[in-house]
Amino acid sequence: MSSIGWIDFSSTDRKRVHEVLALMKEPGTLDELGFGQLRDAYADTLFPGFSTIQTRARYFLAVPKIMRDWADWPDAKRRRQPLDEYLKIAENEFARMLKTNHDAAGLPPEGVIGHTVVEQGGVARRPSSTYWNGLRVFEIVRTQSSLAEFCRYWRRGGKVQQVVSSDEGSDDTGERFEAIVRRPPGAQGDWPAGLTLKLDVAEARFLRERFTTAQALDDTVCAQLLSNNLAGRALSGGHTSFAAFSAWAASQLALSQPCRDNIAAAQRFSLAVEGAHIVFNRLIAEGIDDGDLRARCNERYADWRATTKLAGIFHPGADLEWLRVADASEARVKQRTIEFLEQWNALNQAHAPKQSGLDALVRTQAVGNKPERSLLIKLPRERADWYGMGALDYRWQTVRRMLEDIVEVLPC
């Protein structure tokens, strides 16, 4: 039996791996053609601080409260139980409490991290790890350290007085602290009786302020929607897919121009590579003799061709536009993928691209991306409605859920 073990990767590295492992369990997300780095670069530009393995906004409040609870202990007690050990215990207890409270309130447990395993050894993918990057991005925890580094600092005896409390309004402190943890509103003392994933107004205000005013977030989607009181409209208009959201956002002049430009660029890239995934699925359909999948692919391909032609997706230099986000974010894109995008753009500029050329290009890219593991080599044994990616979502579903938590109690 094989297993995955950690050496001493940063929490950012762990987050990336956990995201990949989580995505492998979801349909339509496997990176069969090697576009994952670009997809993530666009997602980081649009939705920094969020990830597909986050569930609800409550955890942006719960993790710092747990840390502050530990920091409020006397020195001797903290030395006996360091922060990393306390987190593991406290996060399991939090999961158990949430599950109990949700059951008592007749609420579904979906979104409660670890609700299925809390009685079987505890949460494996803990909120402190899942939300750590976001806690840093939104400056709820002011540190550049990984979670492991942060815990090691406290283990060495960091000064627990180095904190910022939202209740105290000391947001503009000029002091530089090695580790600074904000105390969310109402987070002093025990958990409130009957606490669930639902926020109260003060908590929603705190998160709105963090999502909009933390450094370098001005032109991000979440900040723009909340700052311009467009979050409710974005959620209520049926813009559930990223494609639908991007079409709506294009007409929202209250959004900053950079924000609208980034959304549009991400959607153009999604449209461009969606066709490659359709071709990929048709090749699988032919390999396993799945007539239904082949028919769906042919229908989707015709619609895709019409849409990309109308939108002017393919033109000289389009591939360089798609790659621009990688330059801005310093994302590392494989040379094979860069060359594929150049050739894909060139072939699709023709009025009627030769299918044989597109097929050969996609097959070469798929096999090169996953030698010996490509689904075009190891044809799937079980049939599915779709294999690999389709239209890209860029974490929009995660952000929608976070915004819903806020808008539910704080219209904005």
C-alpha positions as CSV (number, residue, x, y, z in Angstrom):
1,M,0.0,0.0,0.0
2,S,1.3,3.4,-0.9
3,S,0.8,6.5,1.2
4,I,1.7,10.2,1.2
5,G,3.9,11.6,3.9
6,W,5.2,15.1,4.6
7,I,8.8,16.1,4.9
8,D,8.9,19.7,6.0
9,F,7.1,21.5,3.2
10,S,5.6,24.9,3.9
11,S,1.9,25.2,4.5
12,T,1.6,26.7,1.1
13,D,3.1,23.6,-0.5
14,R,0.8,21.4,1.7
15,K,-2.2,23.5,0.6
16,R,-1.4,23.0,-3.1
17,V,-1.1,19.2,-2.6
18,H,-4.3,19.0,-0.5
19,E,-6.1,21.0,-3.2
20,V,-5.0,18.6,-5.9
21,L,-6.0,15.6,-3.8
22,A,-9.4,17.2,-3.1
23,L,-9.9,18.0,-6.8
24,M,-9.2,14.4,-7.7
25,K,-12.4,13.5,-5.9
26,E,-14.5,16.0,-7.9
27,P,-15.8,15.5,-11.4
28,G,-14.5,17.9,-14.1
29,T,-11.4,19.1,-12.3
30,L,-8.5,16.7,-13.2
31,D,-5.8,18.5,-15.1
32,E,-5.3,16.0,-18.0
33,L,-3.9,18.6,-20.4
34,G,-1.5,20.6,-18.2
35,F,-3.4,23.9,-17.8
36,G,-3.5,23.8,-14.0
37,Q,-0.7,26.4,-13.5
38,L,-2.5,28.9,-15.7
39,R,-5.9,28.2,-14.1
40,D,-4.4,28.7,-10.7
41,A,-2.7,31.9,-11.7
42,Y,-6.0,33.4,-12.9
43,A,-7.7,32.1,-9.8
44,D,-5.1,33.8,-7.6
45,T,-5.5,37.0,-9.5
46,L,-9.3,37.0,-9.2
47,F,-9.8,35.3,-5.8
48,P,-6.7,35.5,-3.7
49,G,-7.0,33.9,-0.2
50,F,-9.6,31.4,-1.3
51,S,-9.2,27.8,-2.3
52,T,-11.5,25.1,-3.6
53,I,-11.1,23.1,-0.3
54,Q,-12.5,25.8,1.9
55,T,-16.1,25.5,2.8
56,R,-17.6,28.3,4.8
57,A,-16.7,31.8,6.0
58,R,-17.0,30.8,9.7
59,Y,-13.6,29.3,9.7
60,F,-11.9,32.6,8.9
61,L,-13.2,33.5,12.4
62,A,-12.8,30.2,14.2
63,V,-9.1,29.6,13.5
64,P,-7.9,32.9,14.9
65,K,-10.2,32.6,17.9
66,I,-8.7,29.2,18.7
67,M,-5.2,30.6,18.4
68,R,-6.2,33.5,20.7
69,D,-7.7,31.1,23.2
70,W,-4.3,29.4,23.4
71,A,-2.5,32.7,23.6
72,D,-4.6,33.7,26.6
73,W,-3.3,30.8,28.6
74,P,-0.6,31.3,31.3
75,D,3.0,30.8,30.1
76,A,3.4,27.5,31.9
77,K,0.3,26.0,30.4
78,R,1.3,27.0,26.9
79,R,4.7,25.4,27.4
80,R,3.0,22.2,28.4
81,Q,0.8,22.2,25.3
82,P,2.4,24.1,22.4
83,L,0.2,25.7,19.7
84,D,0.4,23.0,17.1
85,E,-0.8,20.4,19.6
86,Y,-3.5,22.7,20.9
87,L,-4.8,23.4,17.3
88,K,-5.2,19.7,16.6
89,I,-7.2,19.1,19.7
90,A,-9.3,22.3,19.6
91,E,-10.1,21.9,15.9
92,N,-11.4,18.4,16.5
93,E,-13.5,19.7,19.4
94,F,-14.8,22.5,17.2
95,A,-15.9,20.1,14.5
96,R,-17.7,17.9,17.1
97,M,-19.4,20.9,18.5
98,L,-20.5,22.2,15.1
99,K,-21.9,18.9,14.1
100,T,-23.8,18.5,17.4
101,N,-25.2,22.1,17.1
102,H,-26.2,21.6,13.4
103,D,-28.0,18.3,14.3
104,A,-29.8,20.0,17.1
105,A,-30.9,22.9,14.9
106,G,-32.0,20.6,12.1
107,L,-29.3,22.1,9.8
108,P,-27.4,19.9,7.3
109,P,-23.7,19.2,8.2
110,E,-22.4,20.1,4.8
111,G,-19.6,22.6,5.1
112,V,-18.6,21.4,8.6
113,I,-15.0,20.3,8.1
114,G,-14.5,16.8,9.4
115,H,-18.1,16.1,10.3
116,T,-17.9,12.6,8.9
117,V,-14.7,11.6,10.6
118,V,-14.7,13.6,13.9
119,E,-15.6,10.4,15.8
120,Q,-13.1,8.3,13.9
121,G,-9.7,9.8,14.9
122,G,-10.3,13.5,14.1
123,V,-10.0,15.9,11.2
124,A,-7.2,15.1,8.7
125,R,-7.5,18.3,6.7
126,R,-7.8,20.8,9.4
127,P,-9.2,24.3,9.0
128,S,-6.0,26.0,10.2
129,S,-4.2,24.4,7.3
130,T,-7.0,24.9,4.8
131,Y,-7.5,28.6,5.6
132,W,-4.0,29.6,6.5
133,N,-3.1,31.3,3.2
134,G,-6.4,33.2,3.3
135,L,-5.8,34.2,6.9
136,R,-2.5,35.7,5.8
137,V,-3.9,37.3,2.6
138,F,-6.7,39.0,4.5
139,E,-4.3,40.0,7.3
140,I,-6.4,38.3,9.9
141,V,-3.1,36.7,10.9
142,R,-0.3,39.1,10.0
143,T,2.6,36.9,9.1
144,Q,4.5,35.7,6.1
145,S,5.3,32.4,7.8
146,S,3.9,29.1,7.0
147,L,1.7,27.5,9.6
148,A,4.4,25.2,10.7
149,E,6.9,28.1,11.0
150,F,4.3,30.1,12.9
151,C,3.8,27.3,15.4
152,R,7.5,26.8,15.8
153,Y,7.9,30.5,16.7
154,W,5.3,30.2,19.4
155,R,6.9,27.0,20.7
156,R,10.1,28.9,21.1
157,G,8.3,31.4,23.4
158,G,7.0,34.1,21.2
159,K,5.4,37.0,23.1
160,V,1.7,36.3,23.1
161,Q,0.9,40.0,23.8
162,Q,1.7,40.7,20.2
163,V,-1.9,40.7,19.0
164,V,-4.4,43.1,17.4
165,S,-8.1,43.0,18.5
166,S,-10.8,44.1,16.2
167,D,-12.9,44.9,19.2
168,E,-10.2,47.4,20.3
169,G,-10.0,49.0,16.9
170,S,-6.3,49.1,16.9
171,D,-6.0,48.5,13.2
172,D,-3.5,51.2,12.4
173,T,-0.7,50.1,14.7
174,G,2.6,50.9,13.1
175,E,4.5,48.3,15.0
176,R,5.9,45.3,13.2
177,F,5.2,42.1,15.0
178,E,6.7,38.7,14.2
179,A,3.3,37.2,14.7
180,I,0.1,39.2,15.0
181,V,-3.3,37.5,15.4
182,R,-6.5,39.5,15.2
183,R,-9.3,38.6,17.6
184,P,-12.6,38.4,15.7
185,P,-15.6,40.1,17.2
186,G,-17.2,38.2,20.1
187,A,-14.4,35.7,20.2
188,Q,-13.5,36.3,23.9
189,G,-14.2,33.3,26.1
190,D,-16.2,30.2,25.4
191,W,-17.9,29.4,22.1
192,P,-21.5,30.9,22.1
193,A,-24.2,28.3,22.9
194,G,-25.6,26.7,19.8
195,L,-23.0,28.1,17.4
196,T,-23.4,27.1,13.8
197,L,-21.7,28.0,10.5
198,K,-24.1,31.0,10.2
199,L,-22.6,34.4,10.9
200,D,-23.9,37.2,13.0
201,V,-23.9,40.8,11.7
202,A,-20.7,41.8,13.6
203,E,-18.8,38.8,12.2
204,A,-20.1,39.5,8.7
205,R,-18.9,43.2,9.0
206,F,-15.5,42.0,10.2
207,L,-15.1,39.7,7.2
208,R,-16.3,42.3,4.8
209,E,-13.7,44.7,6.1
210,R,-11.0,42.1,5.9
211,F,-12.0,41.0,2.4
212,T,-12.0,44.5,1.1
213,T,-9.3,46.5,2.9
214,A,-6.4,44.1,3.4
215,Q,-3.3,45.1,1.4
216,A,-3.3,44.6,-2.4
217,L,-6.9,43.5,-2.7
218,D,-8.4,46.6,-4.3
219,D,-9.1,45.0,-7.7
220,T,-9.9,41.5,-6.7
221,V,-13.4,40.2,-7.3
222,C,-14.5,39.7,-3.7
223,A,-13.3,43.2,-2.7
224,Q,-14.9,44.9,-5.6
225,L,-18.3,43.2,-5.1
226,L,-18.4,44.0,-1.4
227,S,-17.0,47.5,-1.7
228,N,-19.6,48.4,-4.4
229,N,-22.6,46.7,-2.8
230,L,-22.8,44.3,-5.7
231,A,-22.4,41.0,-3.9
232,G,-26.1,40.5,-3.4
233,R,-26.8,41.2,-7.1
234,A,-24.0,38.9,-8.2
235,L,-25.5,36.1,-6.1
236,S,-29.2,36.7,-7.0
237,G,-28.9,36.9,-10.7
238,G,-28.4,33.2,-11.5
239,H,-24.7,33.8,-12.3
240,T,-23.7,30.4,-10.9
241,S,-21.1,29.5,-13.5
242,F,-18.0,31.6,-13.9
243,A,-19.0,32.2,-17.6
244,A,-22.4,33.6,-16.5
245,F,-20.7,35.7,-13.8
246,S,-18.2,37.1,-16.3
247,A,-20.9,38.1,-18.7
248,W,-22.7,39.9,-15.9
249,A,-19.6,41.6,-14.6
250,A,-18.7,43.0,-18.0
251,S,-21.6,45.4,-17.7
252,Q,-21.0,46.4,-14.1
253,L,-19.2,49.7,-14.5
254,A,-19.0,50.1,-10.7
255,L,-16.4,47.4,-10.8
256,S,-12.9,48.7,-11.4
257,Q,-11.5,48.5,-14.9
258,P,-8.6,46.2,-13.8
259,C,-11.1,43.9,-12.1
260,R,-13.4,43.7,-15.2
261,D,-10.3,43.2,-17.4
262,N,-9.1,40.3,-15.3
263,I,-12.5,38.6,-15.3
264,A,-12.7,38.9,-19.0
265,A,-9.2,37.6,-19.6
266,A,-9.9,34.6,-17.4
267,Q,-13.1,33.8,-19.3
268,R,-11.3,34.1,-22.7
269,F,-8.7,31.6,-21.5
270,S,-11.4,29.3,-20.2
271,L,-13.2,29.4,-23.6
272,A,-10.0,28.9,-25.5
273,V,-9.0,25.7,-23.7
274,E,-12.5,24.3,-23.3
275,G,-12.4,23.1,-26.9
276,A,-9.2,21.1,-26.1
277,H,-11.0,19.3,-23.4
278,I,-14.0,18.6,-25.7
279,V,-11.5,17.1,-28.2
280,F,-9.9,15.1,-25.4
281,N,-13.2,13.6,-24.3
282,R,-14.1,12.7,-27.9
283,L,-10.8,10.9,-28.3
284,I,-11.7,8.9,-25.1
285,A,-15.2,8.2,-26.4
286,E,-13.7,6.8,-29.6
287,G,-11.2,4.7,-27.6
288,I,-13.8,3.1,-25.4
289,D,-16.5,3.1,-28.1
290,D,-18.9,5.3,-26.1
291,G,-21.4,6.6,-28.6
292,D,-23.3,8.8,-26.1
293,L,-20.2,10.6,-25.0
294,R,-19.1,11.0,-28.6
295,A,-22.5,12.5,-29.5
296,R,-22.3,15.0,-26.6
297,C,-18.8,16.0,-27.6
298,N,-19.8,16.6,-31.2
299,E,-22.7,18.8,-30.0
300,R,-20.6,20.7,-27.5
301,Y,-17.8,21.2,-30.0
302,A,-20.2,22.8,-32.5
303,D,-21.5,25.1,-29.9
304,W,-18.0,25.9,-28.7
305,R,-16.8,26.7,-32.2
306,A,-19.7,29.1,-32.7
307,T,-19.1,30.8,-29.3
308,T,-15.4,31.3,-29.8
309,K,-15.9,32.6,-33.3
310,L,-18.4,35.2,-32.1
311,A,-16.2,36.2,-29.2
312,G,-13.1,36.5,-31.4
313,I,-11.1,34.2,-29.0
314,F,-8.5,33.1,-31.6
315,H,-6.4,35.6,-33.3
316,P,-2.6,36.4,-33.8
317,G,-1.0,36.8,-30.4
318,A,-4.0,35.5,-28.4
319,D,-1.8,32.8,-26.8
320,L,0.5,35.5,-25.5
321,E,-2.5,37.2,-23.9
322,W,-3.5,34.0,-22.2
323,L,0.0,33.7,-20.8
324,R,0.2,37.2,-19.6
325,V,-1.2,36.3,-16.2
326,A,1.7,33.9,-15.7
327,D,4.2,36.6,-16.2
328,A,2.4,38.9,-13.7
329,S,2.1,36.2,-11.0
330,E,5.5,34.5,-11.8
331,A,3.6,31.2,-12.3
332,R,5.8,28.5,-13.8
333,V,4.1,27.2,-17.0
334,K,5.7,24.2,-18.7
335,Q,7.3,24.9,-22.1
336,R,5.2,22.1,-23.5
337,T,2.0,23.9,-22.5
338,I,3.2,27.2,-23.9
339,E,3.9,25.6,-27.2
340,F,0.6,23.8,-27.2
341,L,-1.3,27.1,-26.7
342,E,0.6,28.7,-29.5
343,Q,-0.3,25.8,-31.9
344,W,-3.8,25.6,-30.6
345,N,-4.4,29.3,-31.3
346,A,-2.8,29.0,-34.8
347,L,-4.9,26.0,-35.8
348,N,-8.2,27.5,-34.5
349,Q,-7.8,30.7,-36.5
350,A,-8.7,28.8,-39.6
351,H,-12.4,29.0,-40.7
352,A,-12.7,25.2,-40.5
353,P,-9.7,23.7,-38.6
354,K,-8.7,20.2,-39.7
355,Q,-10.0,17.9,-37.0
356,S,-7.1,15.5,-37.6
357,G,-4.7,18.3,-36.7
358,L,-6.6,19.2,-33.5
359,D,-6.8,15.6,-32.5
360,A,-3.1,15.0,-32.9
361,L,-2.2,18.2,-31.0
362,V,-4.5,17.3,-28.1
363,R,-3.3,13.7,-28.0
364,T,0.4,14.8,-27.9
365,Q,-0.3,17.3,-25.1
366,A,-2.3,14.8,-23.0
367,V,0.3,12.1,-23.3
368,G,3.2,14.5,-22.7
369,N,1.5,15.9,-19.7
370,K,1.0,12.5,-18.1
371,P,3.3,10.0,-19.6
372,E,1.9,6.4,-19.1
373,R,-0.9,7.9,-16.9
374,S,-2.9,9.7,-19.5
375,L,-6.5,8.5,-19.9
376,L,-5.7,8.3,-23.6
377,I,-3.2,5.5,-22.8
378,K,-4.9,4.0,-19.8
379,L,-8.4,4.2,-21.1
380,P,-11.0,4.4,-18.3
381,R,-12.6,1.1,-17.3
382,E,-15.8,2.8,-15.9
383,R,-17.8,5.1,-18.1
384,A,-18.4,8.7,-17.0
385,D,-20.3,11.7,-18.3
386,W,-17.1,13.7,-18.7
387,Y,-13.3,13.2,-18.1
388,G,-11.0,16.0,-16.9
389,M,-11.8,19.7,-17.0
390,G,-14.5,21.6,-18.9
391,A,-15.2,25.3,-18.6
392,L,-13.0,26.7,-15.8
393,D,-14.6,27.9,-12.5
394,Y,-11.5,29.6,-10.9
395,R,-12.9,29.1,-7.3
396,W,-16.1,31.1,-8.1
397,Q,-18.2,28.4,-6.4
398,T,-16.2,28.7,-3.2
399,V,-16.3,32.5,-3.2
400,R,-20.1,32.4,-3.9
401,R,-20.5,30.4,-0.7
402,M,-18.4,32.8,1.3
403,L,-20.3,35.8,0.0
404,E,-23.7,34.1,0.7
405,D,-22.6,33.7,4.3
406,I,-22.0,37.4,4.6
407,V,-24.9,38.7,2.5
408,E,-27.4,36.5,4.4
409,V,-27.0,38.7,7.5
410,L,-25.4,41.9,6.0
411,P,-26.9,43.0,2.7
412,C,-24.2,44.4,0.5
